[in-house]
Amino acid sequence: MRPSILPENKKLVAYPLIVCLIISAIGIAVKNPVVIILPLIVLAVFPGLPVFFHLLFYLFIKVELYPHKIVVRDYTGNKFVKFPSVQEMAFADIRYIYYLGKEINLLKNLTGKLRKYRLSPRENDFTRENLAAKYGILAEKIEKFEKSSRNILNDYSATAVLMMLDDFFKKYNIPKQTSKNIRRQLEHDEKFNYEFVREKLKDYSISSEDSDRLRDEFENIMADIIKPFLLTKVNMEEYKKISHSRGGVSITAKTDTALVLADKDGSEKLYFMHFHDLSRTNWQSLMQTIKNNNPNITYLMTKNEYNNLFT
């Protein structure tokens, strides 16, 4: 798979092209050089420049899928995410998938709280062990931050449970009233557990494999899922500098929507910076392939973000 050269909506290219060529034709008819040339200049800027850059992405970025792994070749580089040009990851090693903005926002929050410790601008290991050893930061201070961040991430894990249940309701034709009652009762914290759901679904033929997946997803809520974010390839100092520069908002916005595949502790990651430059058909096909090869992945994202990956 490669990034698309033309936008998903081909009208964004076709309409400006038709209008500008008509105006140029009129300019030729009336022999007016300005009317001839001006539309061509407009075409060179838009859609010319976006198409040109997407052509470069097409030439220098490629996704390869193998029976047991994904390989992303990206020779365009990035100013503040230092990843190798060729990244690969086994499907079996992928534990979490999320957008890079989640990792960046967590680390911005952390580095902001630890500003007085003068962390190295090139620091990429924010685990409590490294911060304590290199900067003498008390474990209690880091633990307080991790606890508050973990609560937010657990909200995403809870969303993952609900999304999985929605899939089960459809797959096993669970009556709408039953599914509504289960979701309604899950809003009470004391009932948000695997045993409660298993009991409610005992009269339906849920496969043992799906049942195990659901149990694992519930266990993720209690897991220490902050670790994958603390080992990063993002240069946070450079990111902050660019985000406050002229035009930085558009640059960082595109970076924030890069897709990250991470193992359980973040020691292995794949940064797919141009994920959304693929066509929608391709990125959905890619995600379905990953999901088929490893159905136990937790997607740390909202339900809308998750649905956008697959439908």
Rosetta silent file (secondary structure, phi, psi, omega in degrees, C-alpha in Angstrom):
SEQUENCE: MRPSILPENKKLVAYPLIVCLIISAIGIAVKNPVVIILPLIVLAVFPGLPVFFHLLFYLFIKVELYPHKIVVRDYTGNKFVKFPSVQEMAFADIRYIYYLGKEINLLKNLTGKLRKYRLSPRENDFTRENLAAKYGILAEKIEKFEKSSRNILNDYSATAVLMMLDDFFKKYNIPKQTSKNIRRQLEHDEKFNYEFVREKLKDYSISSEDSDRLRDEFENIMADIIKPFLLTKVNMEEYKKISHSRGGVSITAKTDTALVLADKDGSEKLYFMHFHDLSRTNWQSLMQTIKNNNPNITYLMTKNEYNNLFT
SCORE:     score description
SCORE:     0.000 S_00000001
   1 L     0.000  144.128  176.076    0.000    0.000    0.000 S_00000001
   2 L  -133.180  157.873  175.487    1.096    3.553   -0.729 S_00000001
   3 L   -58.018  150.624  179.079   -0.373    6.994    0.090 S_00000001
   4 L   -74.527  142.352  176.129   -2.960    8.286   -2.367 S_00000001
   5 L   -80.852  -43.141  179.469   -1.827   10.875   -4.904 S_00000001
   6 L   -99.062  152.044  178.374   -5.292   12.375   -5.356 S_00000001
   7 L   -64.436  160.085 -179.895   -7.664   13.258   -2.498 S_00000001
   8 L   -55.560  -42.583  178.214  -10.458   10.859   -1.557 S_00000001
   9 L   -91.598  100.092 -175.251  -12.974   13.301   -3.012 S_00000001
  10 L   -63.612  -18.681  179.117  -11.840   13.634   -6.649 S_00000001
  11 H   -63.580  -27.011  179.738  -14.106   16.673   -7.089 S_00000001
  12 H   -62.724  -24.817  176.526  -11.572   18.712   -5.092 S_00000001
  13 H   -97.771  -44.601 -173.488   -9.240   18.337   -8.082 S_00000001
  14 H   -63.405  -47.383 -175.825  -11.707   18.050  -10.959 S_00000001
  15 H   -63.506  -50.388  177.108  -13.793   21.164  -10.266 S_00000001
  16 H   -59.448  -37.588 -179.452  -10.883   23.657   -9.882 S_00000001
  17 H   -63.642  -46.821 -178.907   -9.238   22.118  -12.962 S_00000001
  18 H   -63.728  -47.405 -177.755  -12.372   22.481  -15.124 S_00000001
  19 H   -61.559  -46.108 -177.455  -13.130   26.030  -13.942 S_00000001
  20 H   -66.815  -38.727  178.957   -9.561   27.255  -14.421 S_00000001
  21 H   -67.413  -35.755  177.027   -9.240   25.694  -17.886 S_00000001
  22 H   -64.326  -44.181 -179.909  -12.532   27.294  -18.965 S_00000001
  23 H   -63.949  -40.987  178.008  -11.312   30.703  -17.754 S_00000001
  24 H   -63.622  -38.785  178.394   -7.983   30.214  -19.567 S_00000001
  25 H   -62.987  -39.447  176.766   -9.860   29.238  -22.740 S_00000001
  26 H   -63.853  -39.792  178.109  -11.867   32.449  -22.471 S_00000001
  27 H   -61.595  -39.077  177.490   -8.603   34.346  -22.050 S_00000001
  28 H   -65.318  -41.181 -178.734   -7.252   32.792  -25.243 S_00000001
  29 H   -63.764  -39.118 -178.309  -10.465   33.709  -27.082 S_00000001
  30 H   -94.135    0.915  178.433  -10.288   37.347  -25.987 S_00000001
  31 L    57.826   47.838  178.760   -6.479   37.392  -26.276 S_00000001
  32 L  -113.888  106.160 -175.970   -5.964   38.532  -22.691 S_00000001
  33 H   -58.067  -37.330 -178.523   -2.651   37.166  -21.251 S_00000001
  34 H   -64.248  -45.057  179.826   -3.660   37.859  -17.633 S_00000001
  35 H   -66.396  -28.733  178.191   -6.884   35.876  -17.953 S_00000001
  36 H   -73.383  -47.365 -170.693   -4.923   33.047  -19.606 S_00000001
  37 H   -81.908  -39.270 -174.487   -2.110   32.822  -17.058 S_00000001
  38 H   -55.499  -46.491  178.226   -3.821   33.628  -13.745 S_00000001
  39 H   -62.090  -32.146  178.986   -5.996   30.463  -13.614 S_00000001
  40 H   -68.623  -35.524  175.919   -2.919   28.370  -14.395 S_00000001
  41 H   -65.200  -43.113  178.160   -1.097   29.952  -11.444 S_00000001
  42 H   -60.163  -42.669  179.136   -4.080   29.179   -9.234 S_00000001
  43 H   -62.672  -36.901 -179.697   -4.028   25.570  -10.444 S_00000001
  44 H   -64.686  -33.001  179.629   -0.320   25.296   -9.639 S_00000001
  45 H   -80.667  -50.420  177.971   -1.033   26.328   -6.032 S_00000001
  46 L  -143.051  120.983   11.039   -4.238   24.382   -5.553 S_00000001
  47 L   -93.375   11.879 -173.652   -4.593   21.556   -6.220 S_00000001
  48 H   -55.454  -52.956 -177.092   -1.087   21.495   -7.718 S_00000001
  49 H   -63.673  -47.945  177.789    0.961   21.746   -4.502 S_00000001
  50 H   -58.717  -40.795  179.265   -1.067   19.214   -2.471 S_00000001
  51 H   -64.852  -39.164  179.364   -0.957   16.740   -5.358 S_00000001
  52 H   -61.025  -47.192 -179.101    2.802   17.294   -5.707 S_00000001
  53 H   -66.194  -37.139  178.110    3.457   16.548   -2.023 S_00000001
  54 H   -69.401  -28.036  174.095    1.211   13.491   -2.129 S_00000001
  55 H   -65.397  -40.885  176.692    3.170   12.311   -5.160 S_00000001
  56 H   -62.488  -43.870  177.342    6.332   12.544   -3.038 S_00000001
  57 H   -59.342  -41.198 -179.494    4.617   10.581   -0.259 S_00000001
  58 H   -60.543  -39.065 -176.439    3.570    7.996   -2.847 S_00000001
  59 H   -77.311  -32.092 -170.724    7.173    7.594   -4.013 S_00000001
  60 H  -109.813    2.221 -179.327    8.853    7.539   -0.586 S_00000001
  61 E  -129.824  134.961  179.732    6.334    5.741    1.668 S_00000001
  62 E  -150.456  141.029  175.400    5.177    2.146    1.429 S_00000001
  63 E  -110.640  129.723  178.791    3.368   -0.331    3.672 S_00000001
  64 E  -120.479  131.581  179.081    4.134   -4.021    3.269 S_00000001
  65 E  -110.657  126.522  177.955    2.056   -6.781    4.842 S_00000001
  66 L  -115.905  170.421 -176.961    3.561  -10.202    5.463 S_00000001
  67 L   -55.953  -31.621 -174.537    1.958  -13.291    7.038 S_00000001
  68 L  -124.442    2.926 -176.475    3.270  -12.436   10.504 S_00000001
  69 E  -155.588  166.047  173.291    4.306   -8.786   10.433 S_00000001
  70 E  -116.645  139.565  177.164    3.792   -5.277    9.075 S_00000001
  71 E  -124.306  128.544  176.175    6.623   -3.233    7.551 S_00000001
  72 E  -116.674  120.700  176.946    6.419    0.535    7.023 S_00000001
  73 E  -105.348  117.914 -177.376    9.034    2.186    4.813 S_00000001
  74 E  -136.912  107.534 -177.269    9.069    5.960    5.217 S_00000001
  75 L  -101.814   12.551 -179.401   11.977    7.941    3.760 S_00000001
  76 L   -86.514  -22.864  179.119   10.413   11.393    4.290 S_00000001
  77 L    71.740  175.378  179.325   11.556   11.732    7.910 S_00000001
  78 L  -152.090  143.124 -174.554   10.063   13.911   10.621 S_00000001
  79 L   -68.114  -31.979 -174.413   11.424   16.896   12.534 S_00000001
  80 L  -130.335    7.097  171.473   10.525   15.713   16.005 S_00000001
  81 E  -120.586  109.658 -172.376    9.772   11.981   15.777 S_00000001
  82 L   -96.424   87.229  179.168   13.035   10.096   15.283 S_00000001
  83 L  -115.087  154.316  178.533   12.106    6.724   13.835 S_00000001
  84 L   -68.077  157.299 -179.004   14.130    4.552   11.407 S_00000001
  85 L   -63.844  -30.589  177.889   13.256    4.680    7.722 S_00000001
  86 E  -118.404  114.552  178.108   12.229    1.015    7.829 S_00000001
  87 E  -115.287  142.142  175.128   10.058   -0.054   10.765 S_00000001
  88 E  -142.874  152.620 -178.849    8.591   -3.490   11.259 S_00000001
  89 E  -152.749  134.306  177.414    6.520   -5.164   13.940 S_00000001
  90 E   -71.515  139.754  178.408    5.105   -8.645   14.361 S_00000001
  91 H   -55.313  -39.447 -176.224    1.318   -8.730   14.594 S_00000001
  92 H   -65.736  -22.690 -177.666    1.599  -10.875   17.733 S_00000001
  93 H   -86.573  -12.545 -177.841    3.651   -8.167   19.511 S_00000001
  94 L   -74.710  121.774  178.479    1.090   -5.397   19.034 S_00000001
  95 L  -111.741  -34.177 -178.963   -0.727   -4.753   22.315 S_00000001
  96 E  -132.580  145.981  170.705   -2.005   -1.188   21.901 S_00000001
  97 E  -129.916  131.232 -179.494   -2.977    1.029   18.977 S_00000001
  98 E  -156.565  167.961  175.634   -3.556    4.752   19.466 S_00000001
  99 E   -84.657  143.357 -174.575   -3.026    8.121   17.815 S_00000001
 100 H   -57.427  -29.129  179.222    0.300    9.822   18.515 S_00000001
 101 H   -56.248  -30.872  179.759   -1.484   12.875   19.926 S_00000001
 102 H   -67.170  -42.546  178.465   -2.371   10.809   22.999 S_00000001
 103 H   -65.794  -44.915 -178.344    1.296   10.036   23.686 S_00000001
 104 H   -63.668  -44.640 -178.580    2.363   13.630   23.061 S_00000001
 105 H   -63.556  -38.969  178.532   -0.328   15.127   25.289 S_00000001
 106 H   -64.865  -43.121 -178.426    0.576   12.804   28.157 S_00000001
 107 H   -72.284  -32.303  174.517    4.281   13.654   27.831 S_00000001
 108 H   -62.024  -43.134  178.984    3.564   17.401   27.511 S_00000001
 109 H   -62.922  -45.605 -178.532    1.657   17.179   30.768 S_00000001
 110 H   -64.347  -50.040 -178.231    4.439   15.197   32.449 S_00000001
 111 H   -65.249  -30.292  176.008    7.318   17.416   31.276 S_00000001
 112 H   -65.228  -41.748 -179.776    5.318   20.497   32.276 S_00000001
 113 H   -70.885  -24.743 -177.973    4.925   19.186   35.829 S_00000001
 114 L  -104.935   22.935 -174.574    8.642   18.308   35.971 S_00000001
 115 H   -56.895  -38.780 -174.869    9.877   21.595   34.468 S_00000001
 116 H   -67.931  -15.310 -179.007   11.989   22.502   37.508 S_00000001
 117 H   -86.637   -2.047  176.386   14.067   19.325   37.114 S_00000001
 118 L    50.767   61.736  177.905   15.458   20.543   33.769 S_00000001
 119 L   -63.806  148.301  178.297   14.994   17.325   31.842 S_00000001
 120 L   -60.969  136.464  178.003   17.285   16.838   28.855 S_00000001
 121 L   -59.093  -21.819 -178.257   15.730   18.172   25.612 S_00000001
 122 L  -101.271   10.889 -178.307   16.581   14.815   24.041 S_00000001
 123 L   -64.030  132.980  176.797   15.098   12.682   26.817 S_00000001
 124 L  -132.664    8.537  176.041   12.981    9.807   25.503 S_00000001
 125 E  -120.227  102.608 -177.082   12.765    7.570   28.569 S_00000001
 126 L  -107.065   22.223  175.993   10.187    8.916   31.016 S_00000001
 127 L   -68.194  154.200 -176.927    9.817    5.772   33.102 S_00000001
 128 H   -61.641  -33.669 -179.719    9.920    6.321   36.846 S_00000001
 129 H   -64.122  -44.737 -178.747   13.157    4.299   37.113 S_00000001
 130 H   -70.103  -42.433 -179.573   14.996    6.484   34.610 S_00000001
 131 H   -64.657  -35.731  178.303   13.638    9.785   35.953 S_00000001
 132 H   -70.520  -42.801 -177.127   14.637    8.817   39.491 S_00000001
 133 H   -70.037  -42.596 -174.506   18.119    7.646   38.471 S_00000001
 134 H   -86.357  -31.997 -172.413   18.998   10.556   36.133 S_00000001
 135 H  -123.330    0.764  178.021   17.209   13.501   37.752 S_00000001
 136 L    65.201   29.247 -178.727   16.586   12.431   41.336 S_00000001
 137 L   -80.357  129.894 -178.253   12.821   12.829   40.994 S_00000001
 138 L   -62.825  138.761 -179.358   10.937   11.271   43.900 S_00000001
 139 H   -59.613  -33.416 -178.854    8.919    8.179   43.040 S_00000001
 140 H   -62.588  -38.016 -179.303    5.919    9.653   44.894 S_00000001
 141 H   -66.968  -43.433  179.599    5.772   12.632   42.532 S_00000001
 142 H   -67.651  -40.161 -178.839    5.881   10.432   39.428 S_00000001
 143 H   -62.790  -37.589  178.375    3.368    8.010   40.914 S_00000001
 144 H   -62.181  -43.153  178.436    0.915   10.859   41.557 S_00000001
 145 H   -65.349  -45.668 -178.056    1.141   11.893   37.895 S_00000001
 146 H   -61.481  -37.600 -179.406    0.821    8.302   36.671 S_00000001
 147 H   -63.478  -44.854 -179.610   -2.256    7.738   38.800 S_00000001
 148 H   -66.636  -38.667  179.652   -4.078   10.757   37.344 S_00000001
 149 H   -70.737  -35.901 -178.892   -3.068    9.798   33.775 S_00000001
 150 H   -63.857  -35.833  178.721   -4.020    6.170   34.327 S_00000001
 151 H   -59.709  -41.872  178.935   -7.554    7.205   35.236 S_00000001
 152 H   -65.616  -44.831 -178.516   -7.914    8.883   31.821 S_00000001
 153 H   -66.891  -32.573  176.719   -6.431    5.892   30.003 S_00000001
 154 H   -65.310  -30.189  174.802   -8.731    3.543   31.901 S_00000001
 155 H   -61.253  -40.008  177.963  -11.634    5.523   30.472 S_00000001
 156 H   -67.786  -36.942  177.740  -10.357    4.576   27.020 S_00000001
 157 H   -64.494  -40.311  177.764  -10.023    0.932   28.128 S_00000001
 158 H   -62.038  -38.981  176.398  -13.608    0.992   29.357 S_00000001
 159 H   -61.289  -37.751  179.221  -14.615    2.323   25.935 S_00000001
 160 H   -63.229  -39.350  177.270  -12.757   -0.625   24.388 S_00000001
 161 H   -61.821  -46.716 -178.446  -14.838   -3.035   26.488 S_00000001
 162 H   -64.443  -37.214  178.082  -18.080   -1.389   25.375 S_00000001
 163 H   -66.117  -39.634  178.337  -16.994   -1.469   21.732 S_00000001
 164 H   -65.098  -39.993  178.145  -16.199   -5.168   22.017 S_00000001
 165 H   -63.029  -39.906  176.779  -19.599   -5.797   23.579 S_00000001
 166 H   -58.204  -40.605  177.705  -21.283   -3.967   20.698 S_00000001
 167 H   -63.749  -40.359  179.394  -19.523   -6.359   18.319 S_00000001
 168 H   -65.034  -42.054 -178.985  -20.733   -9.325   20.382 S_00000001
 169 H   -58.475  -39.733  179.560  -24.305   -8.055   20.419 S_00000001
 170 H   -74.024  -44.722 -175.099  -24.285   -7.955   16.613 S_00000001
 171 H   -63.040  -38.754 -175.242  -22.349  -11.180   16.120 S_00000001
 172 L  -105.918   14.104  176.457  -24.573  -13.267   18.401 S_00000001
 173 L    51.537   46.948  177.708  -27.861  -11.492   17.619 S_00000001
 174 L   -69.559  129.747  179.539  -28.420  -10.408   21.207 S_00000001
 175 L   -53.658  142.818 -176.247  -31.917   -8.836   21.505 S_00000001
 176 H   -56.998  -41.536 -178.152  -31.802   -5.034   21.570 S_00000001
 177 H   -64.532  -38.482  178.001  -33.559   -4.787   24.914 S_00000001
 178 H   -64.620  -46.113 -179.132  -31.071   -7.192   26.497 S_00000001
 179 H   -64.193  -38.955  178.168  -28.077   -5.318   25.103 S_00000001
 180 H   -63.539  -42.259 -179.747  -29.510   -1.980   26.268 S_00000001
 181 H   -63.770  -40.252  179.509  -30.064   -3.340   29.775 S_00000001
 182 H   -63.628  -47.514 -179.850  -26.495   -4.665   29.954 S_00000001
 183 H   -62.758  -40.589 -178.805  -25.009   -1.347   28.862 S_00000001
 184 H   -63.370  -42.555 -178.960  -27.260    0.570   31.251 S_00000001
 185 H   -72.318  -24.956  177.804  -26.261   -1.605   34.203 S_00000001
 186 H   -69.695  -15.819  177.957  -22.571   -1.335   33.295 S_00000001
 187 L   -66.470  -17.805  176.081  -22.786    2.383   34.063 S_00000001
 188 L   -88.696  121.808 -173.503  -22.676    1.393   37.726 S_00000001
 189 H   -52.853  -38.948 -175.177  -19.041    0.881   38.718 S_00000001
 190 H   -67.215  -16.628 -179.380  -19.736   -2.116   40.943 S_00000001
 191 H  -103.955   -0.581 -177.335  -21.144   -4.012   37.955 S_00000001
 192 L   -83.698   75.479  179.482  -18.430   -3.101   35.473 S_00000001
 193 L  -151.121  162.925 -174.544  -16.697   -6.467   35.545 S_00000001
 194 H   -63.672  -42.575 -176.098  -16.348   -9.600   33.441 S_00000001
 195 H   -61.343  -38.013  178.885  -18.351  -11.893   35.740 S_00000001
 196 H   -62.154  -47.505 -179.037  -21.402   -9.633   35.564 S_00000001
 197 H   -66.834  -41.616  179.895  -21.392   -9.626   31.746 S_00000001
 198 H   -58.910  -41.191  179.349  -20.665  -13.356   31.547 S_00000001
 199 H   -64.367  -40.214 -178.556  -23.681  -14.053   33.748 S_00000001
 200 H   -68.784  -27.350 -176.408  -25.909  -11.822   31.601 S_00000001
 201 L  -103.963   11.137 -174.182  -24.807  -13.568   28.401 S_00000001
 202 L   -63.870  -24.047 -178.729  -24.812  -17.151   29.706 S_00000001
 203 L   -84.831    0.588 -179.865  -27.953  -18.024   27.719 S_00000001
 204 L  -113.510  151.338 -173.114  -26.252  -17.134   24.430 S_00000001
 205 L   -83.684   67.787  177.565  -23.681  -19.256   22.623 S_00000001
 206 L   -75.544  127.129 -178.850  -20.657  -17.012   23.135 S_00000001
 207 L   -65.077  153.178  179.744  -17.559  -18.844   21.903 S_00000001
 208 H   -62.933  -33.620  178.933  -14.827  -19.583   24.442 S_00000001
 209 H   -64.672  -46.962  179.135  -12.391  -17.550   22.326 S_00000001
 210 H   -66.363  -36.992  178.136  -14.615  -14.455   22.405 S_00000001
 211 H   -62.603  -41.573  177.607  -15.291  -14.961   26.089 S_00000001
 212 H   -65.029  -39.704  178.478  -11.534  -15.042   26.779 S_00000001
 213 H   -61.324  -42.779 -179.420  -11.047  -11.882   24.727 S_00000001
 214 H   -65.289  -41.324  177.979  -13.701  -10.089   26.741 S_00000001
 215 H   -61.403  -43.749  179.049  -12.138  -11.203   30.025 S_00000001
 216 H   -62.165  -38.008 -179.173   -8.728   -9.936   28.870 S_00000001
 217 H   -66.218  -38.742  175.585  -10.248   -6.581   27.906 S_00000001
 218 H   -64.533  -38.198 -179.738  -11.741   -6.185   31.376 S_00000001
 219 H   -66.007  -27.575  178.332   -8.363   -7.033   32.892 S_00000001
 220 H   -61.790  -29.100 -178.356   -6.789   -4.232   30.868 S_00000001
 221 H   -63.944  -30.617  179.867   -8.774   -1.723   32.915 S_00000001
 222 H   -92.034   -6.302 -175.450   -6.817   -2.794   35.976 S_00000001
 223 L   -80.335  160.537  178.608   -3.507   -3.004   34.110 S_00000001
 224 L   -85.766   81.436 -173.581   -0.723   -0.432   34.198 S_00000001
 225 L   -90.938   12.249  176.612   -1.290    0.814   30.648 S_00000001
 226 L   -80.736  -22.192 -174.941    0.614    4.053   31.084 S_00000001
 227 H   -55.442  -42.695 -177.224    3.956    2.315   30.398 S_00000001
 228 H   -57.552  -23.604 -176.842    3.679    2.224   26.571 S_00000001
 229 H   -84.768  -18.669 -169.058    3.642    6.037   26.468 S_00000001
 230 H   -84.622  -16.481  172.105    6.741    6.600   28.619 S_00000001
 231 E  -105.427  112.271 -169.521    9.284    5.207   26.151 S_00000001
 232 L  -131.684  159.476  172.124    9.031    7.504   23.146 S_00000001
 233 L  -107.890    8.675  179.313   10.788    8.520   19.950 S_00000001
 234 E   -85.682  129.832  171.546    9.283   12.012   20.122 S_00000001
 235 L   -85.045   98.275 -172.434   11.646   14.906   20.830 S_00000001
 236 H   -64.340  -34.937  179.621    9.279   16.814   23.118 S_00000001
 237 H   -64.027  -44.036  179.543   11.426   19.960   23.212 S_00000001
 238 H   -67.497  -38.752  179.023   11.442   20.164   19.406 S_00000001
 239 H   -60.667  -47.150 -179.571    7.727   19.402   19.255 S_00000001
 240 H   -62.341  -41.064 -178.897    6.915   22.264   21.643 S_00000001
 241 H   -62.982  -46.681 -178.835    9.171   24.642   19.720 S_00000001
 242 H   -69.137  -37.752 -178.363    7.574   23.845   16.349 S_00000001
 243 H   -63.830  -24.088  179.045    4.034   23.871   17.756 S_00000001
 244 L   -97.824    1.458  179.436    4.533   27.493   18.842 S_00000001
 245 L   -88.003  171.026  178.358    6.113   28.577   15.561 S_00000001
 246 L   -65.546  127.760 -177.636    4.336   30.069   12.585 S_00000001
 247 L    80.101    2.866 -177.082    2.421   27.331   10.830 S_00000001
 248 H   -66.972  -29.344 -177.469    3.156   24.967   13.701 S_00000001
 249 H   -61.343  -45.049 -178.672   -0.499   24.200   14.355 S_00000001
 250 H   -68.946  -35.358  179.920   -1.003   22.507   10.985 S_00000001
 251 H   -67.059  -48.230 -178.019    2.274   20.577   11.293 S_00000001
 252 H   -70.402  -31.528  178.934    1.556   19.273   14.782 S_00000001
 253 H   -62.258  -39.978  179.593   -2.090   18.520   13.940 S_00000001
 254 H   -69.084  -37.529  178.657   -0.943   16.159   11.191 S_00000001
 255 H   -66.460  -39.464 -177.265    1.581   14.558   13.525 S_00000001
 256 H   -61.494  -24.910 -179.148   -1.018   14.063   16.247 S_00000001
 257 L   -94.879   10.732  172.117   -3.063   11.854   13.889 S_00000001
 258 L   -67.212  148.241 -178.140   -0.148    9.515   13.182 S_00000001
 259 E   -97.548  136.572  179.287   -0.951    5.958   14.237 S_00000001
 260 E  -116.848  129.696  171.954    1.211    4.194   16.820 S_00000001
 261 E  -106.477  124.870 -175.127    1.451    0.427   17.242 S_00000001
 262 E  -131.950  148.606  172.510    2.993   -0.463   20.621 S_00000001
 263 L   -82.381 -172.242 -169.052    3.826   -3.579   22.583 S_00000001
 264 L   -67.442  -26.012 -179.434    2.793   -3.970   26.231 S_00000001
 265 L  -120.520    7.989  176.250    5.546   -1.781   27.726 S_00000001
 266 L    79.954    3.325  179.919    6.392    0.561   24.840 S_00000001
 267 L   -72.360  -20.833  174.835    9.861   -0.888   24.280 S_00000001
 268 L  -127.612  124.422 -179.308    8.813   -1.712   20.712 S_00000001
 269 E  -140.457  154.444  172.230    6.770    0.745   18.670 S_00000001
 270 E  -125.922  119.792  179.629    5.925    1.487   15.078 S_00000001
 271 E   -99.001  110.180 -179.865    5.159    5.128   14.231 S_00000001
 272 E  -100.313   89.090 -170.873    3.035    5.362   11.077 S_00000001
 273 L   -69.596  -27.891 -175.643    3.264    9.114   10.468 S_00000001
 274 L  -113.170   34.398 -178.748    1.318    9.134    7.175 S_00000001
 275 H   -55.120  -46.738 -176.621   -1.426    6.688    8.080 S_00000001
 276 H   -80.344    2.255  171.733   -4.215    9.047    6.985 S_00000001
 277 H   -85.627  -11.220  169.792   -2.475    9.736    3.669 S_00000001
 278 L   -69.369  158.995  172.487   -3.552    6.251    2.615 S_00000001
 279 L   -67.854  155.189  179.028   -6.929    6.060    0.938 S_00000001
 280 H   -56.650  -40.974  179.154   -9.780    5.251    3.314 S_00000001
 281 H   -59.581  -43.178 -178.481  -10.187    1.871    1.592 S_00000001
 282 H   -69.540  -43.381 -176.616   -6.515    1.053    2.141 S_00000001
 283 H   -69.348  -32.008  177.626   -6.296    2.156    5.762 S_00000001
 284 H   -71.253  -36.824  176.069   -9.448    0.196    6.626 S_00000001
 285 H   -64.733  -41.606  178.407   -8.088   -2.865    4.833 S_00000001
 286 H   -61.255  -48.092 -178.258   -4.808   -2.472    6.710 S_00000001
 287 H   -64.975  -37.029  179.087   -6.531   -2.190   10.094 S_00000001
 288 H   -66.167  -37.795  177.691   -8.748   -5.185    9.377 S_00000001
 289 H   -63.233  -44.538  178.295   -5.671   -7.250    8.490 S_00000001
 290 H   -61.955  -44.955 -178.749   -3.999   -6.271   11.768 S_00000001
 291 H   -63.655  -40.262  179.575   -7.186   -7.033   13.711 S_00000001
 292 H   -64.639  -34.955 -178.977   -7.604  -10.418   12.003 S_00000001
 293 H   -81.343  -22.571  178.758   -4.031  -11.366   12.887 S_00000001
 294 L  -148.715   88.409 -177.774   -4.308  -10.158   16.483 S_00000001
 295 L   -74.373   -3.439 -175.722   -7.840   -9.758   17.865 S_00000001
 296 L   -95.241   10.493  179.477   -6.495   -9.027   21.386 S_00000001
 297 L   -70.704  140.647  173.061   -5.268   -5.504   20.622 S_00000001
 298 E  -100.481  127.689 -179.701   -6.610   -2.684   22.795 S_00000001
 299 E   -99.246  107.397 -177.623   -7.440    0.500   20.877 S_00000001
 300 L   -84.904   79.454 -177.080   -6.823    3.475   23.154 S_00000001
 301 L  -161.031  170.062  179.031   -9.171    5.856   21.407 S_00000001
 302 L   -72.835  166.000  179.734  -12.737    7.061   21.366 S_00000001
 303 H   -62.776  -39.112  179.582  -15.512    5.007   19.806 S_00000001
 304 H   -64.898  -41.388  178.319  -15.745    7.438   16.860 S_00000001
 305 H   -63.734  -41.900  179.676  -11.990    7.176   16.221 S_00000001
 306 H   -63.341  -47.684 -179.836  -12.214    3.390   16.392 S_00000001
 307 H   -60.892  -35.476  179.218  -15.181    3.234   14.033 S_00000001
 308 H   -64.455  -26.583  178.231  -13.349    5.496   11.587 S_00000001
 309 H   -70.858  -27.493 -170.197  -10.567    2.933   11.380 S_00000001
 310 H  -119.316  -19.935 -175.743  -12.874    0.167   10.222 S_00000001
 311 L  -132.824    0.000    0.000  -16.051    1.630    8.669 S_00000001
